[in-house]
Amino acid sequence: MKLTYNPNYPSIDGLKNRAKKRIPRFAFEYLDGGCNQEINLKKNTTDIRKLELKPWYLKDYKGANLQTTLFGHTYDAPFGVAPIGLQGLMWPRATEILAKAAHQHNLPFILSTVGTADIETVGELTEGKAWFQLYHPTEIELRDKLIQRAAAAEYPVLVILSDTPTFGYRPKEIKNGLAIPPKMTLSNMLQIIGSPNWAINTLIAGQPEFKTLKPYIPKGMSLRHLGLFMNKTFTGRMNEEKIKPIRDMWKGKLILKGVASEEDTEKAIRLGLDGIIVSNHGGRQLDAGQATIKPLTTIAEKYGDQIKVMMDSGIRSGPDIARTLASGAAFTFLGRSFMYGVAALGKEGGHHTMSILKTQFQQIMEQLGCENVADLPQHLIRE
């Protein structure tokens, strides 16, 4: 696909700044914020950027090949779209915009259980190539229904979320009324008035809903009771006994997302999972934890030959992708970067952001003299 982007916004930071001006503050802070003092949110990116790569300028260089094969499919670049809940709050139809763009760019798109487009719609937009992230429900019957729908829509990969045993304490969301139960304050209404493009597009698209879960939510439920329903439906800690029946039921590739320790990695291997995504939920759950790049490096080195090790959280640019892959990740996922793009540029934001990241990543590969993604670890400068 031809890589084109708006030259007025050639960086993720530029998209972030435009998004901040274009959407209501409560929506931007939901997207951009972390938990507690947001220490880990910041560390995620700063720790990645402490890593340095070594270029080889005088080698016989044949050019960069960005293609990466993962679970039997060859993608055009080694990154994809991480699952994000309530995408339609940040920009109307954001889920559909990103799913369609990812398919056009031949990149994986992961749909969240609490996304604002349903399993079937995203399956059609991606021609059965999207991945589905499962928030494990309290009720086994609902779990099975969600998994069966993903299988019927021919999703090749199921991602089990493991790092939300409790809801993160996020002061900005609490102040903005986006905690559970949610509320609409006078301040929020004034912010909507000050964001006319967002307001008009939201009016046209309709209020964002948890589309995948809509068949299971009692009709006529108020926002307060919807919040209580979601809290009750998805409260619980993952464990091996919950994963075992999913492994038996799911015939495709099975991934565990939210891994941050060797202990959980070993359990994933023992359970017969196909991969893990090292993640700390984008710094939204545990402020006292490590930045993702630190456990990634250890886990990839120790277990990379036994299970596919991937990473999200803190990756914001092509150079960040290269650093993460050089540290041992087999693949990477980004969330906020794509949402900044859609919030900034609407329906063009997905293609724009993916084009930027592909262009940046290719430039890094060419500058390093690295021909294949798998060779990036040779360029990492190790202390």
C-alpha positions in Angstrom: 0.0 0.0 0.0 1.3 3.5 -0.9 2.5 5.3 2.2 1.1 8.9 2.3 0.5 11.2 5.2 -0.4 14.8 6.0 3.0 16.7 6.1 1.5 19.1 8.6 1.5 16.3 11.2 4.6 14.2 10.6 5.0 13.0 14.1 3.0 11.2 16.8 3.6 14.1 19.2 2.1 16.5 16.6 -1.0 14.2 16.3 -1.2 14.1 20.1 -1.2 17.9 20.3 -3.9 18.3 17.7 -6.0 15.6 19.3 -5.8 17.4 22.6 -7.2 20.5 21.0 -9.9 18.7 19.0 -11.7 16.5 21.4 -13.2 17.2 24.9 -10.7 17.1 27.8 -12.4 14.2 29.5 -12.0 12.1 26.3 -8.4 13.1 25.9 -7.5 12.4 29.5 -9.2 9.0 29.3 -7.0 8.2 26.3 -3.8 9.8 27.6 -3.9 9.2 31.3 -2.5 6.5 33.6 -3.1 5.4 37.1 -2.2 7.0 40.4 0.7 9.5 39.8 1.3 8.2 36.2 4.9 7.3 37.0 4.8 4.0 35.1 3.0 5.7 32.2 6.0 7.9 31.7 8.6 5.3 32.4 7.2 3.0 29.7 8.4 5.3 27.0 11.4 6.9 28.6 13.0 3.5 29.5 12.6 2.3 25.9 14.3 5.5 24.7 17.3 4.9 26.9 18.3 2.0 24.6 20.8 2.7 21.8 21.3 1.0 18.5 24.6 0.5 16.6 24.7 1.3 12.8 26.8 -0.6 10.3 27.6 1.8 7.5 30.2 -0.1 5.4 28.4 -3.4 5.0 27.1 -4.8 1.7 23.5 -3.7 2.2 20.7 -5.0 0.0 17.8 -3.0 1.6 15.3 -3.3 4.4 12.6 -6.0 4.5 9.9 -5.0 7.0 7.8 -8.1 6.5 7.3 -10.2 9.6 5.7 -13.7 9.8 3.6 -14.3 12.9 1.4 -17.3 13.5 1.5 -18.3 9.8 0.6 -14.8 8.4 3.2 -12.5 6.9 2.5 -8.9 7.9 3.9 -5.8 6.1 5.6 -4.5 9.3 6.3 -5.8 12.8 3.6 -3.8 14.6 -0.1 -3.8 15.1 -3.0 -2.0 16.8 -3.4 -2.9 20.5 -6.8 -3.3 22.0 -8.4 -0.2 23.4 -11.7 0.1 25.3 -14.2 2.8 24.5 -12.4 3.9 21.3 -15.6 5.6 20.1 -15.5 8.0 23.1 -12.2 9.5 21.8 -13.5 9.7 18.2 -16.7 8.3 16.7 -16.3 5.0 14.8 -12.6 5.0 15.8 -12.7 1.2 16.1 -14.0 0.8 12.5 -11.5 3.4 11.2 -8.5 1.6 12.7 -9.7 -1.9 11.8 -10.1 -1.0 8.2 -6.8 0.8 8.0 -5.0 -2.1 9.6 -6.4 -4.5 7.1 -5.4 -2.2 4.2 -1.9 -1.9 5.6 -1.7 -5.7 6.3 -1.2 -5.2 10.0 -3.0 -7.0 12.9 -5.8 -5.2 14.7 -6.9 -6.4 18.1 -10.5 -5.8 19.1 -11.3 -5.3 22.8 -14.3 -6.9 24.4 -15.2 -3.4 25.5 -14.6 -1.8 22.1 -17.3 0.3 20.4 -17.7 -2.0 17.3 -18.8 -5.6 17.5 -17.0 -8.8 16.7 -18.9 -9.4 13.5 -18.4 -5.9 12.1 -14.7 -5.9 12.7 -14.5 -9.4 11.3 -16.1 -8.2 8.1 -13.9 -5.1 7.8 -10.7 -7.2 8.2 -11.9 -10.2 6.2 -11.5 -12.5 9.2 -7.9 -11.3 10.0 -8.5 -9.4 13.3 -7.6 -10.7 16.7 -10.0 -10.6 19.6 -9.1 -9.7 23.2 -11.2 -11.4 25.8 -12.0 -9.7 29.1 -12.8 -12.9 31.0 -16.4 -12.6 32.2 -17.6 -13.8 35.6 -20.2 -16.0 34.0 -18.9 -19.1 32.0 -21.9 -18.9 29.6 -21.0 -15.4 28.5 -17.4 -16.4 28.1 -18.4 -19.2 25.8 -20.7 -17.0 23.8 -18.0 -14.4 23.1 -15.4 -17.1 22.1 -17.9 -18.8 19.8 -18.7 -15.5 18.1 -15.0 -14.8 17.5 -14.6 -18.3 16.1 -17.7 -17.9 13.8 -16.2 -14.6 12.5 -13.0 -16.5 11.7 -10.7 -14.6 14.0 -7.4 -16.5 13.9 -6.1 -15.3 17.3 -7.7 -15.0 20.7 -6.0 -12.8 23.3 -6.8 -13.4 27.0 -6.3 -10.3 29.2 -4.7 -11.0 32.5 -3.6 -7.7 34.0 -6.9 -6.2 35.2 -7.8 -8.2 38.4 -9.0 -4.8 39.7 -9.9 -1.5 38.0 -6.9 0.9 38.1 -7.2 3.9 40.3 -7.2 6.7 37.7 -7.7 10.2 39.3 -8.4 12.0 36.0 -11.2 9.6 35.1 -12.7 9.8 38.6 -12.6 13.6 38.4 -14.1 13.6 34.9 -16.9 11.3 35.8 -15.6 8.4 33.7 -15.2 6.0 36.7 -17.8 3.3 37.4 -20.6 4.4 37.6 -20.1 7.2 35.0 -21.7 10.6 35.1 -22.0 13.7 32.9 -20.9 16.9 34.7 -21.5 20.5 33.7 -17.7 20.7 33.0 -18.0 17.8 30.6 -20.9 19.4 28.8 -19.0 22.7 28.4 -16.1 20.7 27.0 -18.4 19.1 24.4 -19.6 22.5 23.3 -16.0 23.6 22.9 -15.3 20.6 20.6 -17.8 21.1 17.8 -16.2 18.6 15.3 -16.2 15.9 17.9 -19.8 16.8 18.9 -21.2 16.8 15.4 -19.5 13.5 14.5 -20.7 11.9 17.7 -24.2 13.1 17.0 -24.1 11.6 13.6 -22.5 8.3 14.7 -24.6 8.0 17.9 -23.5 7.6 21.5 -20.6 5.1 21.9 -21.7 1.7 23.1 -20.1 -1.6 24.0 -21.3 -3.1 20.8 -20.0 -6.6 21.3 -21.7 -6.8 24.8 -24.9 -5.1 23.7 -26.9 -8.3 23.3 -26.2 -9.2 27.0 -26.9 -5.8 28.6 -30.4 -5.4 29.8 -32.3 -2.8 27.7 -33.2 0.6 29.1 -30.3 0.5 31.6 -29.2 3.9 33.0 -25.6 4.9 32.8 -25.3 4.3 36.5 -26.7 0.8 36.3 -24.7 0.1 33.1 -21.5 0.9 35.1 -22.6 -1.5 37.9 -23.4 -4.2 35.4 -19.9 -3.9 33.8 -18.3 -4.0 37.2 -20.1 -7.1 38.2 -19.7 -8.8 34.8 -15.9 -8.4 34.5 -14.6 -8.5 38.0 -12.2 -11.3 38.7 -8.6 -12.5 38.6 -7.3 -14.8 35.9 -5.7 -18.1 36.8 -4.6 -21.4 35.2 -8.0 -23.0 35.9 -9.8 -20.3 33.9 -7.3 -20.6 31.0 -7.4 -24.4 30.6 -10.9 -24.6 29.2 -10.3 -21.8 26.9 -7.2 -23.6 25.5 -9.4 -26.7 25.0 -12.2 -24.7 23.3 -10.2 -22.3 21.1 -8.7 -24.0 18.0 -6.7 -21.0 16.8 -3.7 -19.3 18.3 -4.0 -18.3 22.0 -2.2 -15.4 23.5 -1.9 -14.1 27.1 -1.7 -10.3 27.4 -0.5 -8.5 30.5 2.5 -10.7 31.3 5.2 -9.0 33.3 7.0 -11.8 35.1 9.0 -15.0 34.4 6.5 -16.9 36.6 3.5 -16.0 34.5 5.5 -16.7 31.3 6.3 -20.2 32.6 2.6 -20.9 33.3 1.7 -19.7 29.8 4.2 -22.2 28.3 2.9 -25.0 30.6 -0.7 -24.3 29.5 0.2 -24.6 25.8 -0.3 -21.0 24.8 1.2 -19.8 21.6 2.4 -16.4 22.7 2.4 -13.7 25.3 2.2 -9.9 25.1 4.5 -8.3 27.8 2.4 -5.4 28.9 1.4 -3.2 31.9 -1.8 -2.1 30.3 -0.2 1.1 29.1 0.6 2.3 32.6 -3.1 2.3 33.6 -3.1 -0.5 36.3 0.1 -0.7 38.4 2.0 2.5 38.9 4.6 0.8 41.1 5.6 -1.8 38.5 8.4 -1.9 35.9 8.3 -0.3 32.5 7.5 -3.0 30.0 10.9 -3.0 28.3 12.6 -4.4 31.4 10.7 -7.7 31.8 10.5 -8.0 28.0 14.3 -8.2 27.7 14.6 -10.9 30.4 11.6 -12.9 29.3 12.6 -12.8 25.6 16.1 -14.0 26.3 15.0 -16.8 28.6 11.8 -18.0 26.9 11.8 -16.6 23.3 12.6 -20.1 21.9 9.7 -21.7 23.7 6.9 -19.1 23.1 6.3 -16.1 20.9 7.1 -13.0 23.0 5.5 -9.7 22.0 5.2 -6.3 23.7 3.0 -3.3 24.0 2.9 -0.2 26.4 5.1 2.9 25.9 5.9 2.4 22.2 5.2 5.7 20.3 7.3 5.8 17.2 9.3 3.8 14.5 12.5 4.1 16.6 10.7 2.8 19.6 9.5 -0.2 17.6 13.1 -0.8 16.5 14.4 -0.6 20.1 11.8 -3.0 21.3 12.4 -5.5 18.6 16.2 -5.2 19.2 15.5 -6.1 22.8 14.0 -9.4 21.8 10.3 -8.8 21.1 9.1 -10.8 18.1 6.3 -8.2 17.4 5.0 -5.0 18.9 1.6 -3.3 19.4 0.8 0.4 19.9 -2.5 1.8 21.2 -2.4 5.5 22.1 -0.4 6.5 18.9 -3.2 5.3 16.6 -5.9 6.9 18.7 -4.0 10.2 18.7 -4.1 9.9 14.9 -7.8 9.2 14.6 -8.7 11.9 17.2 -6.5 14.4 15.3 -7.5 13.5 11.7 -10.7 11.5 11.9 -11.2 8.9 9.2 -7.8 9.6 7.7 -6.0 9.1 11.0 -5.5 5.4 10.8 -3.8 5.4 7.4 -1.8 8.5 8.3 -0.4 7.1 11.5 0.4 3.7 10.0 2.2 5.4 7.1 4.3 7.5 9.5 5.3 4.4 11.6 6.2 2.3 8.6 8.2 5.2 7.1 10.0 5.8 10.4 10.7 2.2 11.0 12.1 1.6 7.4 14.4 4.7 7.8 15.8 3.2 11.0 16.4 -0.2 9.4 18.2 1.5 6.4 20.2 3.7 8.7 21.4 0.8 10.8 22.2 -1.3 7.7 19.7 -4.0 9.0 18.1 -6.1 6.3 15.6 -8.2 8.3 13.6 -7.5 11.4 15.0 -10.6 13.0 18.5 -9.2 12.8 17.7 -6.1 14.9 19.0 -7.6 18.2 22.5 -7.6 16.6 22.4 -3.8 16.6 21.5 -3.4 20.3 24.2 -1.8 22.3 24.4 -3.8 25.5 25.8 -2.3 28.7 
